[in-house]
């Protein structure tokens, strides 16, 4: 799988999360460099993700590419999760970050909706600031996602995987970051 920033921007524009280009007679300044996600990067991320999933670890989430577009950052993350029949991690809600999930392999059930009993989190350079809660989402929207399927999670929307099928799950997350708070994972 090879994704370029252009592909991500097109996807963002189609989903309405990237500001539209202003109509002009020419570009406003020097172009920003394109950022590629290569197979070698994906292979390295897969090895790191598999090694990180030791007993008791519910997720390996790594930003593997970042493009500073000027007005916002776009990151691409590689995420692995082990099989689970219970809530995987905590319910999260990001203050400004929009996440676009693309399932590579495996299957999982995610619930989205209002986060309750939240604790403010300063966040990390992987997911940004927001809220977390150990209280399941009540009356949320339940979606099961598998290979090739996508989900867009707007800012301030609680989300949590409630079940991950046998064999675990791998998905890519495209994060639209208007606050420039995200960074590449080390």
N, C-alpha and C positions, 0 to 999 in steps of 0.2 A: 504494500500500500504506500503510495507516495502522494503527500498532500503539500501544496504550496500555499503561501500566504494568500495568493490570488484566489485559490480555491476557497480558502476560509472566508475571505472578504466577500466573495460572490455568495457563499452560503449565508453569511451574516446579512448581506443586503436582501437576499430572498426572504429571510425570516424577519426582516425589519429591525435588526439589532445593530446595524452599522449605519452611521449617518450617510446619507446619499451624497454623492459628489456634486459640487456646485457647478452649474453650467458656466463654462468659461471658454474663451477662445484658445487657451493653452494651459499647460500645467502651471500651478502657482509657484513652484520652486523645484529644486532638484528632487528627483524621485527617491523614495525610501527603498532600501534594498529588499528584494524578495527573500523570504526565509523558507527553506525546504525542510521537509521531514523525510529523511531517507530511510531505506530499509535497514541500513547499518544502525541508525539511531533507534529504530523500533526493536531490532534484535538485542541491542544493549539494554534497552528499557525492559524488555521481556525477561532477560536474565536477572536483572536487579529486582524486578517485581516478584519473580518466582522465589528468589532467595530471601526476600523480605517477609514472605508469608509463613512465618513460624507459628506454632500453636499460640493462640491468644491474640494474634494480629488479624484485624478485620479488613485491612486495606493497605495497598501500596499505591500511592498517588504521586506521580512525578511530572513536573513541567519539563518537557524535553525540547521545546522550541518556543521562542518569544519574538514577536515583532512589535516594535514601537512604531506605530503608524503616525505618531504626532498627536492626534486627538485622543487616542486610547491605545492600550496594549491588546494584543491577541496572543494568548498562549495556547499551546497544544500539550495536553497531559496524557500520559499512559497510565491506566489504572488497572490493577489486578485485585480480585477479591476471591477468597476461598468459599467453598460451599457453606451454606448456613441455612438452618430452618427457623432462625430467630432474627430479630432486628440486628442488622450488621452495622455496628457502630452507633453513633448518636444521630438524632435528627439535626440537620443543619439548615441554616438560612443565611444567605450572603447579602450584605448590605448593598453592594453596588454591582457585583459580578453576575453576569449572565452566563450560564453554562449550557453548552450544547453537547449532549452525550451521543456517541456513535458506538454501538455494540459490535465488537470484532468477533468474539466467540463466547459461548455460554449463554445462559438465560437467567434473568433475575426479575423479581417483582419489586417495584418501587411505589411508595405512597408519597403523594405530594399534597400540600395544603398548608393550613395555618399551624405554625410552630407554637406550642404552649409551654409554660413554665421554663422559658428560655433563660440562659445565662449569656451575658455579653462576652464575646470572644474578641481579642485583639486580632486574631487571625494569624495566618502565616503568609509567607510569600508564595505559597502554593495555592491557597484558596481565598485569601483575603479575609478581612474582618466580617463579623456577622454574629450569629447567635447559635447556640447548641442546646439540646434538651435530650433527656433520657425518657421523656414522656412521649409515647407513640402519638402520631397524628390521628386525631379523632375526625371521623366523617370526611376523610381525605379522598383523593382520587387514586385508585389503584391501577397500575399499568404493568403488564409483563412485557419485557423487551428481550429480543433475541438478535442473532447476527443480522447485521445490515439495517437494523431499526435505530431510530433516533428519538431523542426527547429534548425539548428546549425548556430550561428551568430559569424563569426570570428572577431578578433580585427580589429578596424578601419572601420567597416561596420556600416553605419548609419541604425537605425531601429526605427520604431514608429508604434504603433497601431493606425489605422485610423478609426476603427469602432469596437465596442464591442457589441455583440448581447444582446437583452433583457435578463435579469437575471444575467448579468455580466459574469465573467470568472475567473477561478482558474487555475494556472499552476505552475509547479515546474521549477526552473532554476538551472542547474548544471553549476557552474562557475569554469573554469580552470584558476588558478591564478599563473603565473610563478614568479611574483614579491612579493608574500607573503604580499599583501596589504589588503586583505579582512579579516574580523573578524565576529564572531557571533553577531547577533543583540541582543540588550538588551531588 
